[in-house]
Amino acid sequence: MRNELITLKTKRDFSAALKKLMITQPLTTITVRQLLALTDKSRPTFYYHFADLEALIKWTVQDEVLSILEQTPTYANWDDDIYRLLQYFDANQSLGHAFYASLDLVQLNQVFREPLTQIVMKYITAVIADNQLRVRQADQDFIARLFTGGFVGILFDWLADDQQEAPEIIREKLRRTQNDIIVYALKNASY
């Protein structure tokens, strides 16, 4: 357990250094040497934890996004969670752009979609319990994938469009169009 905590702290140190550098310079000019200077860690330590800067970016986003999305495990606040995620990317635009530019479809699933689907499943479980529904696992999985896929598509379109809309506008659009969709879909799937 102690080694896991040390590893996590080391990764977060590199992550914090990367974010600090990205405030003042573009990612393309950031070097591992700069990260080492800010963290007082060795080159082998960096490469033990990350293959390259892209791997650090992906890990940073995954670590921080999951901590944002795991704050509220109830369906009633799903839009708050998504709003916090949008605010995160709005506050870390350089990181968001680098993250977006560095992913292919397989990596997208590993870094973002799969963990987000698991979190959406928590929402679904709460809705089923609150409404005393009986829904087959296959239907729950499909609904979670559908919702997650839609949101990930909206998020990535937003990142690709240089985040032109404010997070508040996207939140309201999602609330208007998605509000109660999961509840409705689960009630229709209930047997």
N, C-alpha and C positions, 0 to 999 in steps of 0.2 A: 504494500500500500504506500509506503514512504517513497519508493521509486516512482510510482505513478504521480504522486504530488510534485516531486522534483521535476519530472518530465513535463507536466502541465505548466508549472511555473516557468520553466525554460522556454517552452513554446510561446507562452503569453508574453514573456520578456521580448522575444523576437518580434512578435506581433505588435506590441506597443512601439517598438523601435521603428518598424516599418510604417505604422500609421503616423508617427511623428515626422518621419522623413517625407511622407507623401503630402504633408501639409505644405511643404516649401519647394518640392521638386517633383517632376513627373516620374512615374514608375520606371520608365526606360533609362533613367539616369541613376537609379538607386543600385548600389552594389552590396554584395555580402560584406565586403570590408567595412562599409558604413554601419551596417547592422552590428557587426562585431565591436566596432568602436563605441557604439551606444550601449551595448549590453555587457561589455567586458567578458565576452565569451569567446571561445576558440572556433576556428573554422571547422575542425572536425565535429564540434558540438552542433553547429548549424547543420552540417550535412548528415549527421546522425539522425536528426529530427525531420529534415526537409530535403528533398531532392534538388530544389531550386526555389527561386523567389515565387514562381507561380504556385508551387505547393504550399508555401507559407501564406499566400493570399487566400487560397482555397480553405486552408485550415482556419485562418483568422475569421473568415466570413462564416464558416460552418460553426465554429465555436461560439461566436457572438450572436449569430442568428438563432441558434438553438436555445441559448440562454434567454433571449428575448421571447421566443415563442413558447417556452415552457413556463412562463410566469403565471399564466392564468389557465388552469385546466378545466374551464367550464365553457359550454357552448354560448352562454349569454354574452360573453365578452370576446368573441372571436374577432370582431372588427377592431377592438382595442389592440389585440395582439398584432394584427396585420398593420395597423396604423403605426405601432412602435417599430415594426420592421421597416416600413417605408421611411419613417423618421431616421432610423439608423442609416439607411442608404443615402438619405438626403444629407445627413451630417457627415457622411464619409463618402462623398461622391467619387473621389479618385479611386478609393478602394473598390467601390461598386463597379466603376467602369473597368478597372483592371480585372476584377472577378468575372464580369460578363465577357470580356474579350478573351479570357484564358480558358473558357470551358468548351468542351464538345458535348454531345448529347449523353454519352456514357458518364462523363464527369458530372454533368448537371444532375443526373439521377443519383449518383453517389453522394455528392456534396449537399444537394438541396432537396430534391423531390422526395427521396425515400424518408429522410428524417421528418420533413414536413407532413408527409402522409401519416406517419406514426402519430404525430401530434394531433392531426385532424381526427384520427381514430379515437383519441380521448374525447374530443367534442362529440363524436357520434355515440360513443358509449354513454355519455351523460344524457344526450337527447333520448336515447332508448330507455334509459332508466327513468328519466323524468316523465316520459309519456307512456311508460309501461308497454313498450312495443316488443314484438318478437320479430327480429329481422335476421335472415340467414347471413352467415359470415361473408359469403360471396357477394351479397348485395351491399353489405357494409363496406367491403373492400372497394367495390366499384364506385360507390358514392364518394369515398375518400379520395380515390384516384382522380375522379372527375373534378371535384372541387380543387384539389391540389394542382392538377394540370392547368385549370383555368387561371388560378391565381399566379402560378409560376409564369405562365404566358404573359399575363398582364405586367408582372414585375419586370420580366426581361424586355418586353416592349418599351416600358418606361425607362429602363436603364439604357437601352439602345437609342432612345429619343432624347438622350441627355437630360432626363428627368424634368421635362418641360412643365408638367403639371405638379402642383403642390401636393404633398401627401394627404392633406385634408380633402382635396377634391377627389382623389382616387378612393379614399376611405368612404366618402359619401356615395360615390358611384357604386362601389362594392356593396355598401349597406342597402342602397335602393334596389339593386338587382339581385343580390345574393341573400338578403335577409329572409330567413325562414326556408330557403331552398332545401337545406339539409333536412330540416324537420319535415317538410312536405315530402321529400323523396323517401325518407325513412318510413313515414306513415303509409305511403303508397306501397312500399315494399313489405310492410308488416303482414304477417299471416295469422 
